[in-house]
Amino acid sequence: MKLLLHACCAPCSIQCVESVAADGINVDLFWYNPNIYPSTEYRLRKDSLCLFAEKEKLSLIIEDGETLFSAEENRCAFCYRTRLEKAARAASEKHFDAFSTTLLISPYQNHELIKQTGEELAADFGIEFFYRDFRPLFRKGQNQARMAGYYMQKYCGCIYSEEERNIKKSGEK
């Protein structure tokens, strides 16, 4: 199977790639994350993923896009759909067997919504959504990323999650 794996960052990619490669699945990475704010954060995450792909000899398809913001309500659903739609389209156009996302490794993301969105888009684009619950591998991947020196982000990526992190950090409610 040839899998196009939407990648949000290097730390989340490590164990996802290892897991599917162990099953004999060929993986190419796909970067499309217009949700990441500010531009310095975007560059840090993208550069770190490029370094990971180069080190692991993985193909990486990069699609940059203008920063997208959504209304705070339902922002995650909008964000998941935007990124996964771009991945599904690319996978279909480039004749992959399936697509998936490293978002499925994070215990902080809405796992069921990601899965549902991926399956809906799979039907729309006539390509398989490769579902796997990578969450049990999250801590291991984070530790590997730290040891390898990859950039470790402190929030999901969007302006709202950065704001929430700063509020928690400052002790505000």
JOSULMO-V274444 format. One record per pair of residues at least 12 apart in sequence whose C-alpha atoms are under 6 Angstrom apart, sorted by the first residue. I is the first residue (numbers start at 1). GAP is how many residues later the second one is. Records with the same first field share a line. If there is no record, write none. Layout:
I=GAP  GAP
//
This chain:
1=24  96
2=24  94  95
3=24  93  95  96
4=24  25  87  95
5=24  25  94  95  96
6=23  24  95
7=23  24  95
9=36  40
10=38  39
11=130  131  134
12=90
13=89
14=127
15=126
28=31  32
29=31
30=30  31
31=31  32
32=31
34=31  32  33  34
35=32  33  123
36=121  122
37=120  121  122
48=102  103
98=29  30  31  32
99=30  31
100=29  30
104=30
105=29  30  33
106=29
107=28
//
